[in-house]
Amino acid sequence: MASVKKHHDPGLQRERTALAWSRTGLAVLVNALVVLRAGAQSDDLAVMALGALLLVASAGAVACAVWRSVSLAHHVHPATPVPLVIGTVSVAWLAGVAAVAAVLSTIQR
């Protein structure tokens, strides 16, 4: 019986992770624009502040995507820092809270 060679395929996990940061930044940006519009229509400063905070967070996610892409282009494979992961989870929660606040502010109008 012939022996089977096992070929290790590392895949493109690192590249997919860099693309995920880009998608996250885009998703947060769209959410921020929706929240800002809802806050402007209802004249709710708290909702508008959440939208502005989400705009800053989306810029941070895009900056992380650029950092990962540049690192990968230079064949450096950095591990994702724990504070960055915690920050991303916090932004996801903030986006959810902002979306609920935006919906509630438009319903109360």
C-alpha positions as a Python dict, from the first residue, in 0.01 Angstrom:
ca = {
    (1, 'M'): (0, 0, 0),
    (2, 'A'): (137, 344, -90),
    (3, 'S'): (206, 587, 188),
    (4, 'V'): (7, 905, 186),
    (5, 'K'): (194, 1231, 224),
    (6, 'K'): (37, 1475, 460),
    (7, 'H'): (73, 1825, 331),
    (8, 'H'): (28, 2098, 588),
    (9, 'D'): (-176, 2383, 445),
    (10, 'P'): (-162, 2687, 674),
    (11, 'G'): (-443, 2847, 476),
    (12, 'L'): (-510, 3214, 460),
    (13, 'Q'): (-623, 3269, 817),
    (14, 'R'): (-409, 3578, 867),
    (15, 'E'): (-532, 3738, 548),
    (16, 'R'): (-893, 3658, 635),
    (17, 'T'): (-840, 3817, 975),
    (18, 'A'): (-712, 4137, 812),
    (19, 'L'): (-1016, 4140, 584),
    (20, 'A'): (-1242, 4084, 884),
    (21, 'W'): (-1105, 4402, 1042),
    (22, 'S'): (-1195, 4590, 723),
    (23, 'R'): (-1547, 4447, 722),
    (24, 'T'): (-1589, 4534, 1089),
    (25, 'G'): (-1483, 4893, 1023),
    (26, 'L'): (-1729, 4921, 735),
    (27, 'A'): (-2014, 4770, 936),
    (28, 'V'): (-1951, 5006, 1229),
    (29, 'L'): (-1930, 5302, 987),
    (30, 'V'): (-2269, 5220, 835),
    (31, 'N'): (-2418, 5175, 1181),
    (32, 'A'): (-2269, 5509, 1291),
    (33, 'L'): (-2423, 5689, 994),
    (34, 'V'): (-2765, 5539, 1065),
    (35, 'V'): (-2740, 5634, 1433),
    (36, 'L'): (-2626, 5988, 1347),
    (37, 'R'): (-2918, 6031, 1108),
    (38, 'A'): (-3167, 5904, 1365),
    (39, 'G'): (-3021, 6136, 1628),
    (40, 'A'): (-3036, 6434, 1392),
    (41, 'Q'): (-3396, 6364, 1296),
    (42, 'S'): (-3508, 6333, 1658),
    (43, 'D'): (-3279, 6611, 1789),
    (44, 'D'): (-3143, 6368, 2050),
    (45, 'L'): (-2791, 6471, 2148),
    (46, 'A'): (-2719, 6145, 2332),
    (47, 'V'): (-2791, 5941, 2019),
    (48, 'M'): (-2581, 6177, 1810),
    (49, 'A'): (-2295, 6141, 2059),
    (50, 'L'): (-2319, 5762, 2031),
    (51, 'G'): (-2305, 5798, 1653),
    (52, 'A'): (-1996, 6019, 1674),
    (53, 'L'): (-1831, 5768, 1906),
    (54, 'L'): (-1907, 5492, 1657),
    (55, 'L'): (-1746, 5700, 1380),
    (56, 'V'): (-1426, 5714, 1583),
    (57, 'A'): (-1450, 5340, 1651),
    (58, 'S'): (-1491, 5264, 1281),
    (59, 'A'): (-1178, 5466, 1206),
    (60, 'G'): (-997, 5258, 1469),
    (61, 'A'): (-1112, 4933, 1310),
    (62, 'V'): (-994, 5051, 969),
    (63, 'A'): (-660, 5151, 1122),
    (64, 'C'): (-627, 4800, 1266),
    (65, 'A'): (-704, 4652, 924),
    (66, 'V'): (-435, 4866, 764),
    (67, 'W'): (-186, 4769, 1036),
    (68, 'R'): (-255, 4398, 986),
    (69, 'S'): (-234, 4428, 608),
    (70, 'V'): (98, 4613, 623),
    (71, 'S'): (236, 4361, 871),
    (72, 'L'): (134, 4073, 648),
    (73, 'A'): (284, 4245, 343),
    (74, 'H'): (616, 4260, 527),
    (75, 'H'): (582, 3892, 622),
    (76, 'V'): (539, 3974, 988),
    (77, 'H'): (270, 3767, 1152),
    (78, 'P'): (166, 3959, 1462),
    (79, 'A'): (-67, 3816, 1718),
    (80, 'T'): (-372, 4028, 1782),
    (81, 'P'): (-317, 4221, 2107),
    (82, 'V'): (-565, 4141, 2383),
    (83, 'P'): (-661, 4509, 2437),
    (84, 'L'): (-755, 4524, 2070),
    (85, 'V'): (-985, 4226, 2105),
    (86, 'I'): (-1144, 4376, 2417),
    (87, 'G'): (-1186, 4707, 2235),
    (88, 'T'): (-1354, 4535, 1942),
    (89, 'V'): (-1600, 4355, 2167),
    (90, 'S'): (-1673, 4687, 2341),
    (91, 'V'): (-1737, 4856, 2006),
    (92, 'A'): (-1974, 4576, 1906),
    (93, 'W'): (-2171, 4626, 2227),
    (94, 'L'): (-2167, 5003, 2175),
    (95, 'A'): (-2300, 4957, 1822),
    (96, 'G'): (-2584, 4745, 1955),
    (97, 'V'): (-2672, 4997, 2225),
    (98, 'A'): (-2655, 5282, 1975),
    (99, 'A'): (-2884, 5098, 1734),
    (100, 'V'): (-3141, 5037, 2008),
    (101, 'A'): (-3116, 5402, 2119),
    (102, 'A'): (-3163, 5517, 1760),
    (103, 'V'): (-3473, 5302, 1716),
    (104, 'L'): (-3618, 5419, 2047),
    (105, 'S'): (-3553, 5783, 1963),
    (106, 'T'): (-3734, 5753, 1630),
    (107, 'I'): (-4028, 5570, 1792),
    (108, 'Q'): (-4067, 5840, 2058),
    (109, 'R'): (-4073, 6110, 1793),
}
